[in-house]
């Protein structure tokens, strides 16, 4: 039976949404493994809109995370509020600043961040059901905030000292990890990889993401 894997998208574009390469590599790896993919996103406005050509905030423009994420999902996307853990065998979060701006506000508040309630609910449901979770790039901040103080989850964002310190202030344990590799918290079935926290090339990000998908599926 095909395993059902949820992929939570945070918009479309590295600076204000889901990182496109990370998202596509995740979706491709899942498809090659014959998994059934359920893309989802919250119906919420982005924190802001970034002009990806200049890196500047576009004043006065508003975009919706769900609508933008639908671009990546080719229109096949569900409201995360409608997805329950029983619909899934595993759950994966690609990175991009949207994970730290739209799914939570880690980009602004660091370890004092809050997580979108439906995102937090689904992470807790999947974890409580002992199903695997994968977090890519900066997305491990979500795992740290939701699961850090309750279960002391171990994650990686690579080797950035300041970000690692903020992760650990959430109650999580940070482990350093090379870009092509993964960190696995076996007890909690949480798999993380640095991807574009460290990657200089798409192939480097792909190596870690493909390893993450393989391990998440093996734990499901």
Secondary structure, DSSP 8 states (H G I E B T S, - for coil): ---EEEEE---SSTTTS--HHHHHHHHHHHHHTT-EEEEEE-S-B-S--EETTTTEE-TT---BHHHHHHHHTTT--EEGGG--GGG-SEEEE--SHHHHHTSB-HHHHGGG--B-HHHHHHHHHHHHTT-EEEEETTTHHHHHHHHHHHH--EE---S-HHHHHHHHTTT-EE----TT--EEETTTTEEEE-GGGT-SSHHHHHHHHHHHHHHHHHH-
